[in-house]
Every structure is written in structure tokens, then in C-alpha cells.
Amino acid sequence: MEKVEIESFTLDHTKVKAPYVRLISEEQGPNGDIVSNFDVRLCQPNRQEIPTGVMHTLEHLFALYLRPRISGYLDCSPFGCRTGFHLLAWGKHSSKDVAIAVKEALKLIITTEWEDVPGTEEKECGNYKDHSLFGAKEWAKEILEKGMSCDPFERKIV
Ligand SMILES: [Zn+2]
């Protein structure tokens, strides 16, 4: 079988300093369109992990708050390790601009009311019972206190 190299697994997770935003790749499609893929790391790998209910609520709220802040926004999906999210967008973007957008989204999460969390009804979500807005707010505060860096190895807080 041909060896598949996956960039995310070549990153030395012991060397990074979370929270940060890192450009993973800019993929070009057959028609020349570019899709950017970012590593939005919210907590330190192998030191902390965000509970699943919190990841779930963050996912719903990132969909609400990041889309209007990043042109060509496609998706923001949780890592299985629960330390962060993949963020995909059409076109090229700087890590700094994405980090600023994530910071703004986290600030908004702190003041979000349950009624404003999108897609929390049974017909709208695959596991509507597993949400924690309280946890999302507490984690957002902790991440903001540490500061969002636009570099994974050096603290360059935006
Ligand atoms: Zn859901």
C-alpha cells in the first residue's frame, strides 16, 4: 500500500504551545480554487482535553460566530483528541486573521445565552442531550486568559 503522509501527524505535539492557530495546508483543486486548513488548538496536547459536551457546544457556537468573521468559511470540526478544531475556508488566510476571529468568537461565547445556541433541538442535532454551555463559557475564559497565539511554537498573542 502506498504510504499516506498526514501532515497533522507529523507535527511534534510535545513542542507546541497552545492555545494557537496554525496553517496546516493550502489545498488546490483542479480548477485552481484553494481551500485552507487550520489547526485551531485550544488546549495543550496530552496535558488537557476538553469534555465532549463542551466540544459539542463550542462546535455549534463556532459555526454561528466564525462564519461571518472569515470570508469563504467552510467548516470548523472537533479533533478526535478533543484539544481543538480543524477550520476550513475557501481561499488564503493568515493565521493571525483566523486567530483574531477565534478570539472574537470565544469572547462572544462567554456572554451567549442558551436560547442563542443554534441547533439544540432533537431534530437539528445528532446528540442534542450532550451539550454544556456552562463548560463552553468556562473553557472560553480559560483560553482567552492564556491568549490566542498565531504561532504554534512561539507565543505570538493576537
Ligand atoms: Zn450537534
Backbone and ligand atoms as CSV (ligand in chain L), in Angstrom:
chain,resi,resn,atom,element,x,y,z
A,1,MET,N,N,0.842,-1.196,0.000
A,1,MET,CA,C,0.000,0.000,0.000
A,1,MET,C,C,0.879,1.249,0.000
A,2,GLU,N,N,0.500,2.218,-0.774
A,2,GLU,CA,C,1.245,3.473,-0.832
A,2,GLU,C,C,1.204,4.163,0.532
A,3,LYS,N,N,2.370,4.700,0.934
A,3,LYS,CA,C,2.417,5.348,2.249
A,3,LYS,C,C,1.659,6.679,2.201
A,4,VAL,N,N,0.761,6.827,3.125
A,4,VAL,CA,C,-0.016,8.068,3.197
A,4,VAL,C,C,0.590,8.940,4.274
A,5,GLU,N,N,1.012,10.131,3.883
A,5,GLU,CA,C,1.562,11.063,4.877
A,5,GLU,C,C,0.496,12.083,5.256
A,6,ILE,N,N,0.182,12.133,6.526
A,6,ILE,CA,C,-0.840,13.063,7.010
A,6,ILE,C,C,-0.146,14.118,7.855
A,7,GLU,N,N,-0.204,15.358,7.359
A,7,GLU,CA,C,0.568,16.453,7.958
A,7,GLU,C,C,0.322,16.566,9.450
A,8,SER,N,N,-0.941,16.428,9.873
A,8,SER,CA,C,-1.283,16.606,11.290
A,8,SER,C,C,-0.500,15.655,12.192
A,9,PHE,N,N,-0.147,14.488,11.667
A,9,PHE,CA,C,0.555,13.505,12.488
A,9,PHE,C,C,2.073,13.680,12.417
A,10,THR,N,N,2.559,14.577,11.552
A,10,THR,CA,C,3.995,14.861,11.522
A,10,THR,C,C,4.342,16.005,12.476
A,11,LEU,N,N,3.316,16.724,12.948
A,11,LEU,CA,C,3.545,17.799,13.919
A,11,LEU,C,C,4.007,17.178,15.238
A,12,ASP,N,N,5.083,17.727,15.819
A,12,ASP,CA,C,5.511,17.250,17.145
A,12,ASP,C,C,4.620,17.910,18.199
A,13,HIS,N,N,3.677,17.117,18.696
A,13,HIS,CA,C,2.690,17.651,19.636
A,13,HIS,C,C,3.290,17.989,20.995
A,14,THR,N,N,4.543,17.560,21.250
A,14,THR,CA,C,5.167,17.904,22.536
A,14,THR,C,C,5.837,19.282,22.469
A,15,LYS,N,N,5.953,19.834,21.240
A,15,LYS,CA,C,6.679,21.104,21.073
A,15,LYS,C,C,5.765,22.326,20.990
A,16,VAL,N,N,4.461,22.084,20.826
A,16,VAL,CA,C,3.561,23.224,20.614
A,16,VAL,C,C,3.189,23.892,21.927
A,17,LYS,N,N,2.774,25.154,21.795
A,17,LYS,CA,C,2.351,25.939,22.966
A,17,LYS,C,C,0.945,26.479,22.711
A,18,ALA,N,N,-0.044,25.745,23.191
A,18,ALA,CA,C,-1.447,26.120,22.979
A,18,ALA,C,C,-1.869,27.181,24.006
A,19,PRO,N,N,-2.911,27.941,23.726
A,19,PRO,CA,C,-3.764,27.928,22.526
A,19,PRO,C,C,-3.106,28.682,21.360
A,20,TYR,N,N,-3.350,28.148,20.156
A,20,TYR,CA,C,-2.779,28.778,18.964
A,20,TYR,C,C,-3.623,28.446,17.735
A,21,VAL,N,N,-3.348,29.177,16.650
A,21,VAL,CA,C,-3.879,28.838,15.320
A,21,VAL,C,C,-2.689,28.598,14.410
A,22,ARG,N,N,-2.732,27.496,13.659
A,22,ARG,CA,C,-1.629,27.114,12.768
A,22,ARG,C,C,-2.198,26.760,11.407
A,23,LEU,N,N,-1.568,27.269,10.350
A,23,LEU,CA,C,-1.958,26.856,8.994
A,23,LEU,C,C,-1.407,25.457,8.745
A,24,ILE,N,N,-2.295,24.510,8.461
A,24,ILE,CA,C,-1.858,23.140,8.164
A,24,ILE,C,C,-1.498,23.039,6.690
A,25,SER,N,N,-2.416,23.495,5.818
A,25,SER,CA,C,-2.147,23.381,4.385
A,25,SER,C,C,-3.077,24.278,3.587
A,26,GLU,N,N,-2.638,24.548,2.358
A,26,GLU,CA,C,-3.489,25.214,1.374
A,26,GLU,C,C,-3.615,24.225,0.222
A,27,GLU,N,N,-4.796,23.660,0.079
A,27,GLU,CA,C,-5.029,22.629,-0.936
A,27,GLU,C,C,-5.610,23.285,-2.188
A,28,GLN,N,N,-5.049,22.912,-3.336
A,28,GLN,CA,C,-5.554,23.477,-4.590
A,28,GLN,C,C,-6.347,22.430,-5.356
A,29,GLY,N,N,-7.557,22.805,-5.753
A,29,GLY,CA,C,-8.407,21.905,-6.512
A,29,GLY,C,C,-8.102,21.966,-7.995
A,30,PRO,N,N,-8.723,21.093,-8.806
A,30,PRO,CA,C,-8.420,21.014,-10.241
A,30,PRO,C,C,-8.741,22.298,-11.005
A,31,ASN,N,N,-9.621,23.128,-10.461
A,31,ASN,CA,C,-9.959,24.389,-11.141
A,31,ASN,C,C,-9.203,25.582,-10.564
A,32,GLY,N,N,-8.229,25.296,-9.695
A,32,GLY,CA,C,-7.396,26.361,-9.142
A,32,GLY,C,C,-7.913,26.947,-7.843
A,33,ASP,N,N,-9.069,26.531,-7.410
A,33,ASP,CA,C,-9.592,27.019,-6.130
A,33,ASP,C,C,-8.720,26.519,-4.990
A,34,ILE,N,N,-8.561,27.360,-3.989
A,34,ILE,CA,C,-7.754,26.976,-2.826
A,34,ILE,C,C,-8.647,26.812,-1.605
A,35,VAL,N,N,-8.383,25.751,-0.859
A,35,VAL,CA,C,-9.022,25.563,0.440
A,35,VAL,C,C,-7.926,25.554,1.500
A,36,SER,N,N,-8.050,26.441,2.500
A,36,SER,CA,C,-7.083,26.495,3.602
A,36,SER,C,C,-7.588,25.664,4.768
A,37,ASN,N,N,-6.645,24.969,5.400
A,37,ASN,CA,C,-6.959,24.099,6.528
A,37,ASN,C,C,-6.122,24.558,7.722
A,38,PHE,N,N,-6.799,24.924,8.806
A,38,PHE,CA,C,-6.105,25.410,10.005
A,38,PHE,C,C,-6.302,24.465,11.184
A,39,ASP,N,N,-5.273,24.436,12.032
A,39,ASP,CA,C,-5.287,23.738,13.322
A,39,ASP,C,C,-5.608,24.826,14.361
A,40,VAL,N,N,-6.819,24.769,14.913
A,40,VAL,CA,C,-7.224,25.713,15.959
A,40,VAL,C,C,-7.089,24.959,17.281
A,41,ARG,N,N,-5.955,25.131,17.939
A,41,ARG,CA,C,-5.633,24.329,19.130
A,41,ARG,C,C,-6.022,25.117,20.381
A,42,LEU,N,N,-6.962,24.576,21.113
A,42,LEU,CA,C,-7.499,25.320,22.257
A,42,LEU,C,C,-6.848,24.934,23.574
A,43,CYS,N,N,-6.317,23.705,23.687
A,43,CYS,CA,C,-5.625,23.342,24.924
A,43,CYS,C,C,-4.408,22.467,24.617
A,44,GLN,N,N,-3.532,22.360,25.607
A,44,GLN,CA,C,-2.225,21.736,25.412
A,44,GLN,C,C,-2.353,20.229,25.184
A,45,PRO,N,N,-1.862,19.714,24.040
A,45,PRO,CA,C,-1.960,18.279,23.763
A,45,PRO,C,C,-1.344,17.426,24.871
A,46,ASN,N,N,-2.017,16.363,25.215
A,46,ASN,CA,C,-1.565,15.386,26.213
A,46,ASN,C,C,-1.414,15.959,27.615
A,47,ARG,N,N,-1.936,17.163,27.836
A,47,ARG,CA,C,-1.940,17.754,29.172
A,47,ARG,C,C,-3.382,18.050,29.605
A,48,GLN,N,N,-4.197,18.415,28.658
A,48,GLN,CA,C,-5.598,18.740,28.914
A,48,GLN,C,C,-6.416,18.202,27.758
A,49,GLU,N,N,-7.722,17.959,27.999
A,49,GLU,CA,C,-8.637,17.717,26.883
A,49,GLU,C,C,-9.987,18.281,27.284
A,50,ILE,N,N,-10.696,18.787,26.297
A,50,ILE,CA,C,-11.981,19.437,26.557
A,50,ILE,C,C,-13.070,18.361,26.579
A,51,PRO,N,N,-13.957,18.358,27.599
A,51,PRO,CA,C,-15.025,17.349,27.653
A,51,PRO,C,C,-15.898,17.370,26.392
A,52,THR,N,N,-16.472,16.235,26.050
A,52,THR,CA,C,-17.206,16.131,24.777
A,52,THR,C,C,-18.392,17.083,24.702
A,53,GLY,N,N,-19.125,17.250,25.806
A,53,GLY,CA,C,-20.276,18.164,25.786
A,53,GLY,C,C,-19.854,19.596,25.507
A,54,VAL,N,N,-18.680,19.966,26.030
A,54,VAL,CA,C,-18.152,21.317,25.804
A,54,VAL,C,C,-17.702,21.464,24.352
A,55,MET,N,N,-16.991,20.452,23.833
A,55,MET,CA,C,-16.579,20.487,22.423
A,55,MET,C,C,-17.802,20.655,21.522
A,56,HIS,N,N,-18.867,19.943,21.883
A,56,HIS,CA,C,-20.082,19.950,21.069
A,56,HIS,C,C,-20.715,21.345,21.031
A,57,THR,N,N,-20.816,21.977,22.197
A,57,THR,CA,C,-21.399,23.324,22.241
A,57,THR,C,C,-20.476,24.328,21.552
A,58,LEU,N,N,-19.165,24.181,21.750
A,58,LEU,CA,C,-18.221,25.066,21.046
A,58,LEU,C,C,-18.397,24.913,19.536
A,59,GLU,N,N,-18.588,23.680,19.067
A,59,GLU,CA,C,-18.764,23.424,17.637
A,59,GLU,C,C,-19.983,24.189,17.106
A,60,HIS,N,N,-21.108,24.090,17.830
A,60,HIS,CA,C,-22.323,24.790,17.386
A,60,HIS,C,C,-22.102,26.309,17.396
A,61,LEU,N,N,-21.386,26.807,18.396
A,61,LEU,CA,C,-21.198,28.262,18.506
A,61,LEU,C,C,-20.128,28.779,17.546
A,62,PHE,N,N,-19.111,27.983,17.256
A,62,PHE,CA,C,-18.134,28.401,16.244
A,62,PHE,C,C,-18.831,28.530,14.884
A,63,ALA,N,N,-19.750,27.608,14.598
A,63,ALA,CA,C,-20.488,27.687,13.329
A,63,ALA,C,C,-21.223,29.025,13.241
A,64,LEU,N,N,-21.773,29.459,14.365
A,64,LEU,CA,C,-22.526,30.723,14.411
A,64,LEU,C,C,-21.613,31.943,14.323
A,65,TYR,N,N,-20.515,31.923,15.087
A,65,TYR,CA,C,-19.696,33.135,15.244
A,65,TYR,C,C,-18.517,33.231,14.277
A,66,LEU,N,N,-18.015,32.127,13.756
A,66,LEU,CA,C,-16.850,32.223,12.863
A,66,LEU,C,C,-17.255,32.487,11.418
A,67,ARG,N,N,-18.393,31.930,11.017
A,67,ARG,CA,C,-18.821,32.090,9.620
A,67,ARG,C,C,-18.823,33.558,9.161
A,68,PRO,N,N,-19.428,34.475,9.925
A,68,PRO,CA,C,-19.424,35.869,9.452
A,68,PRO,C,C,-18.077,36.568,9.585
A,69,ARG,N,N,-17.099,35.942,10.270
A,69,ARG,CA,C,-15.816,36.605,10.517
A,69,ARG,C,C,-14.697,36.134,9.583
A,70,ILE,N,N,-14.928,35.039,8.861
A,70,ILE,CA,C,-13.892,34.505,7.970
A,70,ILE,C,C,-14.511,34.339,6.580
A,71,SER,N,N,-13.999,35.101,5.606
A,71,SER,CA,C,-14.582,35.009,4.268
A,71,SER,C,C,-14.300,33.613,3.694
A,72,GLY,N,N,-15.278,33.046,3.028
A,72,GLY,CA,C,-15.115,31.705,2.459
A,72,GLY,C,C,-15.152,30.593,3.484
A,73,TYR,N,N,-15.633,30.913,4.691
A,73,TYR,CA,C,-15.692,29.910,5.761
A,73,TYR,C,C,-16.422,28.656,5.290
A,74,LEU,N,N,-15.830,27.488,5.565
A,74,LEU,CA,C,-16.480,26.224,5.199
A,74,LEU,C,C,-16.930,25.436,6.420
A,75,ASP,N,N,-16.008,25.231,7.382
A,75,ASP,CA,C,-16.345,24.324,8.471
A,75,ASP,C,C,-15.346,24.454,9.611
A,76,CYS,N,N,-15.817,24.143,10.803
A,76,CYS,CA,C,-14.938,24.062,11.968
A,76,CYS,C,C,-15.377,22.828,12.751
A,77,SER,N,N,-14.548,21.784,12.732
A,77,SER,CA,C,-14.933,20.480,13.276
A,77,SER,C,C,-13.961,20.012,14.344
A,78,PRO,N,N,-14.472,19.375,15.394
A,78,PRO,CA,C,-13.619,18.958,16.508
A,78,PRO,C,C,-12.597,17.891,16.131
A,79,PHE,N,N,-11.398,17.997,16.708
A,79,PHE,CA,C,-10.414,16.908,16.648
A,79,PHE,C,C,-10.908,15.772,17.546
A,80,GLY,N,N,-10.643,14.552,17.143
A,80,GLY,CA,C,-10.973,13.401,17.984
A,80,GLY,C,C,-10.270,13.427,19.337
A,81,CYS,N,N,-9.100,14.070,19.405
A,81,CYS,CA,C,-8.352,14.149,20.672
A,81,CYS,C,C,-8.936,15.195,21.617
A,82,ARG,N,N,-9.896,15.969,21.134
A,82,ARG,CA,C,-10.600,16.987,21.916
A,82,ARG,C,C,-9.687,18.092,22.459
A,83,THR,N,N,-8.633,18.407,21.702
A,83,THR,CA,C,-7.795,19.539,22.103
A,83,THR,C,C,-7.982,20.744,21.174
A,84,GLY,N,N,-8.819,20.584,20.140
A,84,GLY,CA,C,-9.011,21.697,19.225
A,84,GLY,C,C,-9.891,21.324,18.050
A,85,PHE,N,N,-9.832,22.176,17.010
A,85,PHE,CA,C,-10.711,22.043,15.853
A,85,PHE,C,C,-9.922,22.222,14.555
A,86,HIS,N,N,-10.400,21.585,13.493
A,86,HIS,CA,C,-9.978,21.912,12.134
A,86,HIS,C,C,-10.864,23.034,11.638
A,87,LEU,N,N,-10.261,24.039,11.040
A,87,LEU,CA,C,-11.056,25.104,10.416
A,87,LEU,C,C,-10.720,25.141,8.929
A,88,LEU,N,N,-11.738,25.016,8.098
A,88,LEU,CA,C,-11.561,25.020,6.645
A,88,LEU,C,C,-12.229,26.247,6.044
A,89,ALA,N,N,-11.537,26.868,5.089
A,89,ALA,CA,C,-12.118,28.028,4.397
A,89,ALA,C,C,-11.596,28.088,2.975
A,90,TRP,N,N,-12.452,28.563,2.079
A,90,TRP,CA,C,-12.015,28.845,0.713
A,90,TRP,C,C,-10.976,29.968,0.749
A,91,GLY,N,N,-9.968,29.867,-0.113
A,91,GLY,CA,C,-9.002,30.951,-0.286
A,91,GLY,C,C,-7.901,30.953,0.764
A,92,LYS,N,N,-7.011,31.950,0.641
A,92,LYS,CA,C,-5.866,32.062,1.553
A,92,LYS,C,C,-6.213,32.996,2.703
A,93,HIS,N,N,-5.758,32.635,3.886
A,93,HIS,CA,C,-5.977,33.445,5.088
A,93,HIS,C,C,-4.722,33.361,5.946
A,94,SER,N,N,-4.437,34.429,6.680
A,94,SER,CA,C,-3.291,34.362,7.591
A,94,SER,C,C,-3.727,33.732,8.911
A,95,SER,N,N,-2.774,33.079,9.585
A,95,SER,CA,C,-3.054,32.505,10.908
A,95,SER,C,C,-3.483,33.604,11.873
A,96,LYS,N,N,-2.913,34.799,11.679
A,96,LYS,CA,C,-3.245,35.912,12.577
A,96,LYS,C,C,-4.721,36.292,12.442
A,97,ASP,N,N,-5.193,36.412,11.202
A,97,ASP,CA,C,-6.604,36.779,10.993
A,97,ASP,C,C,-7.540,35.719,11.564
A,98,VAL,N,N,-7.177,34.453,11.381
A,98,VAL,CA,C,-8.017,33.368,11.912
A,98,VAL,C,C,-7.981,33.386,13.441
A,99,ALA,N,N,-6.786,33.613,14.014
A,99,ALA,CA,C,-6.664,33.660,15.485
A,99,ALA,C,C,-7.513,34.796,16.057
A,100,ILE,N,N,-7.531,35.937,15.371
A,100,ILE,CA,C,-8.354,37.071,15.830
A,100,ILE,C,C,-9.835,36.696,15.771
A,101,ALA,N,N,-10.248,36.036,14.700
A,101,ALA,CA,C,-11.650,35.616,14.571
A,101,ALA,C,C,-12.029,34.625,15.674
A,102,VAL,N,N,-11.133,33.693,15.979
A,102,VAL,CA,C,-11.402,32.706,17.047
A,102,VAL,C,C,-11.499,33.416,18.398
A,103,LYS,N,N,-10.606,34.366,18.607
A,103,LYS,CA,C,-10.634,35.142,19.864
A,103,LYS,C,C,-11.966,35.886,20.009
A,104,GLU,N,N,-12.404,36.512,18.937
A,104,GLU,CA,C,-13.693,37.228,18.972
A,104,GLU,C,C,-14.845,36.264,19.247
A,105,ALA,N,N,-14.791,35.095,18.619
A,105,ALA,CA,C,-15.847,34.085,18.826
A,105,ALA,C,C,-15.867,33.628,20.283
A,106,LEU,N,N,-14.687,33.409,20.862
A,106,LEU,CA,C,-14.618,32.965,22.266
A,106,LEU,C,C,-15.170,34.039,23.202
A,107,LYS,N,N,-14.899,35.295,22.893
A,107,LYS,CA,C,-15.441,36.393,23.710
A,107,LYS,C,C,-16.963,36.401,23.658
A,108,LEU,N,N,-17.522,36.173,22.460
A,108,LEU,CA,C,-18.981,36.143,22.309
A,108,LEU,C,C,-19.587,34.948,23.043
A,109,ILE,N,N,-18.866,33.829,23.056
A,109,ILE,CA,C,-19.366,32.612,23.720
A,109,ILE,C,C,-19.598,32.877,25.209
A,110,ILE,N,N,-18.717,33.678,25.810
A,110,ILE,CA,C,-18.820,33.947,27.252
A,110,ILE,C,C,-20.163,34.588,27.611
A,111,THR,N,N,-20.733,35.378,26.701
A,111,THR,CA,C,-21.989,36.072,27.016
A,111,THR,C,C,-23.204,35.449,26.308
A,112,THR,N,N,-23.013,34.277,25.707
A,112,THR,CA,C,-24.106,33.635,24.967
A,112,THR,C,C,-25.121,33.001,25.920
A,113,GLU,N,N,-26.390,33.184,25.609
A,113,GLU,CA,C,-27.464,32.535,26.378
A,113,GLU,C,C,-27.853,31.240,25.657
A,114,TRP,N,N,-28.416,30.308,26.401
A,114,TRP,CA,C,-28.784,29.002,25.833
A,114,TRP,C,C,-29.697,29.149,24.615
A,115,GLU,N,N,-30.639,30.113,24.680
A,115,GLU,CA,C,-31.592,30.318,23.574
A,115,GLU,C,C,-30.872,30.690,22.273
A,116,ASP,N,N,-29.645,31.213,22.401
A,116,ASP,CA,C,-28.903,31.662,21.214
A,116,ASP,C,C,-27.983,30.578,20.639
A,117,VAL,N,N,-27.877,29.429,21.312
A,117,VAL,CA,C,-27.055,28.339,20.763
A,117,VAL,C,C,-27.863,27.688,19.643
A,118,PRO,N,N,-27.315,27.644,18.406
A,118,PRO,CA,C,-28.101,27.097,17.290
A,118,PRO,C,C,-28.139,25.568,17.291
A,119,GLY,N,N,-29.230,25.023,16.813
A,119,GLY,CA,C,-29.314,23.583,16.548
A,119,GLY,C,C,-29.325,22.705,17.769
A,120,THR,N,N,-30.039,23.091,18.811
A,120,THR,CA,C,-30.012,22.285,20.039
A,120,THR,C,C,-31.264,21.420,20.220
A,121,GLU,N,N,-32.138,21.401,19.229
A,121,GLU,CA,C,-33.341,20.551,19.315
A,121,GLU,C,C,-33.020,19.159,18.750
A,122,GLU,N,N,-33.802,18.199,19.179
A,122,GLU,CA,C,-33.566,16.809,18.759
A,122,GLU,C,C,-33.537,16.674,17.237
A,123,LYS,N,N,-34.417,17.392,16.543
A,123,LYS,CA,C,-34.470,17.248,15.081
A,123,LYS,C,C,-33.303,17.947,14.371
A,124,GLU,N,N,-32.531,18.760,15.115
A,124,GLU,CA,C,-31.465,19.549,14.479
A,124,GLU,C,C,-30.054,19.017,14.750
A,125,CYS,N,N,-29.900,18.072,15.649
A,125,CYS,CA,C,-28.572,17.692,16.143
A,125,CYS,C,C,-28.518,16.190,16.390
A,126,GLY,N,N,-27.353,15.593,16.208
A,126,GLY,CA,C,-27.206,14.147,16.377
A,126,GLY,C,C,-27.089,13.677,17.813
A,127,ASN,N,N,-26.879,14.601,18.748
A,127,ASN,CA,C,-26.787,14.217,20.168
A,127,ASN,C,C,-27.129,15.443,21.014
A,128,TYR,N,N,-28.404,15.870,20.888
A,128,TYR,CA,C,-28.802,17.154,21.484
A,128,TYR,C,C,-28.728,17.153,23.005
A,129,LYS,N,N,-28.677,15.973,23.641
A,129,LYS,CA,C,-28.618,15.911,25.108
A,129,LYS,C,C,-27.202,16.187,25.624
A,130,ASP,N,N,-26.217,16.118,24.729
A,130,ASP,CA,C,-24.817,16.245,25.155
A,130,ASP,C,C,-24.252,17.619,24.806
A,131,HIS,N,N,-24.689,18.624,25.564
A,131,HIS,CA,C,-24.182,19.992,25.406
A,131,HIS,C,C,-23.819,20.548,26.768
A,132,SER,N,N,-22.819,21.432,26.795
A,132,SER,CA,C,-22.548,22.178,28.023
A,132,SER,C,C,-22.162,23.604,27.682
A,133,LEU,N,N,-23.144,24.510,27.775
A,133,LEU,CA,C,-22.848,25.930,27.559
A,133,LEU,C,C,-22.042,26.468,28.732
A,134,PHE,N,N,-22.369,26.006,29.945
A,134,PHE,CA,C,-21.597,26.440,31.118
A,134,PHE,C,C,-20.115,26.114,30.915
A,135,GLY,N,N,-19.843,24.862,30.517
A,135,GLY,CA,C,-18.457,24.444,30.289
A,135,GLY,C,C,-17.812,25.227,29.146
A,136,ALA,N,N,-18.570,25.472,28.088
A,136,ALA,CA,C,-18.028,26.223,26.944
A,136,ALA,C,C,-17.584,27.615,27.390
A,137,LYS,N,N,-18.390,28.245,28.238
A,137,LYS,CA,C,-18.041,29.588,28.733
A,137,LYS,C,C,-16.792,29.545,29.607
A,138,GLU,N,N,-16.724,28.543,30.496
A,138,GLU,CA,C,-15.564,28.440,31.393
A,138,GLU,C,C,-14.291,28.158,30.595
A,139,TRP,N,N,-14.391,27.280,29.600
A,139,TRP,CA,C,-13.216,26.991,28.764
A,139,TRP,C,C,-12.841,28.205,27.926
A,140,ALA,N,N,-13.829,28.920,27.413
A,140,ALA,CA,C,-13.542,30.123,26.619
A,140,ALA,C,C,-12.770,31.140,27.468
A,141,LYS,N,N,-13.197,31.304,28.723
A,141,LYS,CA,C,-12.493,32.243,29.626
A,141,LYS,C,C,-11.048,31.812,29.834
A,142,GLU,N,N,-10.856,30.503,30.075
A,142,GLU,CA,C,-9.506,29.990,30.330
A,142,GLU,C,C,-8.603,30.168,29.105
A,143,ILE,N,N,-9.151,29.891,27.929
A,143,ILE,CA,C,-8.371,30.012,26.681
A,143,ILE,C,C,-7.995,31.484,26.444
A,144,LEU,N,N,-8.962,32.373,26.680
A,144,LEU,CA,C,-8.696,33.804,26.473
A,144,LEU,C,C,-7.674,34.340,27.480
A,145,GLU,N,N,-7.709,33.804,28.696
A,145,GLU,CA,C,-6.711,34.223,29.703
A,145,GLU,C,C,-5.310,33.840,29.252
A,146,LYS,N,N,-5.173,32.661,28.640
A,146,LYS,CA,C,-3.858,32.230,28.137
A,146,LYS,C,C,-3.468,33.026,26.895
A,147,GLY,N,N,-4.480,33.425,26.093
A,147,GLY,CA,C,-4.237,34.203,24.889
A,147,GLY,C,C,-4.086,33.328,23.666
A,148,MET,N,N,-4.709,33.755,22.543
A,148,MET,CA,C,-4.606,33.020,21.280
A,148,MET,C,C,-3.345,33.463,20.556
A,149,SER,N,N,-2.477,32.511,20.263
A,149,SER,CA,C,-1.250,32.800,19.532
A,149,SER,C,C,-1.463,32.485,18.047
A,150,CYS,N,N,-0.788,33.232,17.174
A,150,CYS,CA,C,-0.877,32.916,15.742
A,150,CYS,C,C,0.343,32.105,15.307
A,151,ASP,N,N,1.081,31.563,16.287
A,151,ASP,CA,C,2.233,30.704,16.004
A,151,ASP,C,C,2.182,29.520,16.978
A,152,PRO,N,N,2.372,28.278,16.481
A,152,PRO,CA,C,2.238,27.125,17.369
A,152,PRO,C,C,3.418,26.922,18.336
A,153,PHE,N,N,4.583,27.450,17.984
A,153,PHE,CA,C,5.789,27.161,18.771
A,153,PHE,C,C,6.249,28.333,19.633
A,154,GLU,N,N,5.860,29.543,19.240
A,154,GLU,CA,C,6.208,30.756,19.990
A,154,GLU,C,C,4.926,31.451,20.353
A,155,ARG,N,N,4.873,32.044,21.528
A,155,ARG,CA,C,3.654,32.736,21.943
A,155,ARG,C,C,3.596,34.096,21.247
A,156,LYS,N,N,2.789,34.167,20.196
A,156,LYS,CA,C,2.552,35.445,19.492
A,156,LYS,C,C,1.074,35.740,19.632
A,157,ILE,N,N,0.722,36.342,20.746
A,157,ILE,CA,C,-0.684,36.541,21.116
A,157,ILE,C,C,-1.312,37.644,20.260
A,158,VAL,N,N,-2.499,37.333,19.759
A,158,VAL,CA,C,-3.185,38.333,18.901
A,158,VAL,C,C,-4.078,39.217,19.761
L,1,ZN,ZN,ZN,-24.797,18.881,17.468
